[in-house]
Amino acid sequence: MAGISSVADGRNEQKVETESEVLLDGQSLTIGDVVAVARHEKRVALSPDARERVLESYEMVQRLVKEQSTVYGVTTGFGHLCNVPISAKDARALQRNLILSHSAGVGPALEESVVRAVMLLRANALAKGHSGVSLDIISTLIAMLNAGVHPVIPAKGSVGASGDLAPLAHMVLVMLGEGEAIHQGQRLKGRDALEMCGICPVELGPKEGLALINGTQVMTALGIVTAHDGGNVLRAADIAAAMTFEAIGANPDAFDARVHSLRPHQGQAQCASNVRSLLEYGDLCSTPRVGRVQDPYSLRCVPQVHGACGDAMDFVRRVLTTEMNSATDNPLLFPSDGLVMSGGNFHGEPVAIALDILGIALAEIASISERRLDKLLNSVVSELPIFLTPNSGLNSGLMLTQYTAAALVNENKVLASPASVDSIPTSAGQEDHVSMGATAARKGWDILTNTQYVVAMELLAAAQALDLRQLGRLGRGVAVAYDLIRSKVTPLVEDRVLAPDIEQVFLLVRSGELVEKVREVAPMF
């Protein structure tokens, strides 16, 4: 494969080529970088500085083994077996056995973009130079990423302390030429996938198996893609709210900057600014409906609710950015000090709590969106035909969109119950407090999908309401959103199957196209 060279200290090492690559140095990776690699297959390379650090820690491990020093996971067993000595001649077998025995994941496989993020994050953590692995280990991960060799990783099996052991072990299986991988849409044996791309399987040296699976990269990877898409669905919810505001003819005073200056939460002010931008130049801003003194909370309190969700997401992104640039295995090597230290950086608690918060924030976006959807369908509030159908009785219109949204909001409420408050001891009590961060991450992803659907249904109903309201001039952002929706879904005149309409708008939300198009004419945070 182009870009792979055979060198003594890294058979699968890739040469640094251009600025189009993401350079891994263990300390400057961003959420944008992760998304670019995970979803857009941007190439990856190891930075020269990281290479030197990796070599130093690797050489330190070799000395410790030669000196027969007692080092956890290198010359001892794992977990509860940490007091069982392992001879130097068995050090390699110990690492291979670790991967085989820990490949105990179950359930559906993680999607390929998430697997790519996992691989990238694990390589970046090792690039910090405190894990004791060879260059070949990191180079192989990078080569697999650049060649599109994606291990099949079962989604379930991590308790989020001692790292995401089971799912990461399935990742490493393919590096060994075992397990299964997806390459160019085909599910193959790991060895066959590597061979197709000219990548040599690795033989794990002392500590290398432990270093590869002792980390939080699965929960963090899932968290990153969820947080990234969560920011997009929040802005889509701002657009949906603005459309609903115009369709109902709500009082725009609720978004006045002077109101929000008296309670200066950043997210609240940003949401209010977004909606003002979306409504600008429309009839609502210049001629609000007579008699609308105060609107229901789901309309009037959009900045307060969406803003709080945005502030929560900002916190989550900060935690994830720190985590993706951290060394999370154990023990950690400090070559300049000649020290090996056992600690607990593998514990997923910081990420677990953050991802539980992310799930709560996403659930709230859906909750308030469903209430706005209900207002659109309720003729008492909207003063439009009930269920937004011109011929009710014979036709049910959009009645069932609210039923479906209510079902998804209910599911979100169940899923938003925190995983991180639970702990079940493992490894015969040695690992007696765990984070359940991977559970928080998986729940967050499901909540995100539900929320994207709920916001899509509000957008669909708002477009229908705008057709029935027949306003003269829509706000600049609302007009773009309306036109985009109508390019995919025609107005509802008589009853038809609604599922395809919902799916079309859902794809506009999920892909980010809706927010991208609206931002071209209406600036949004």
Order of alpha helices (4+ residues) and beta strands (2+ residues): beta-alpha-beta-alpha-alpha-beta-alpha-alpha-beta-beta-alpha-beta-beta-alpha-alpha-alpha-alpha-alpha-alpha-alpha-alpha-beta-beta-alpha-alpha-alpha-alpha-alpha-alpha-alpha
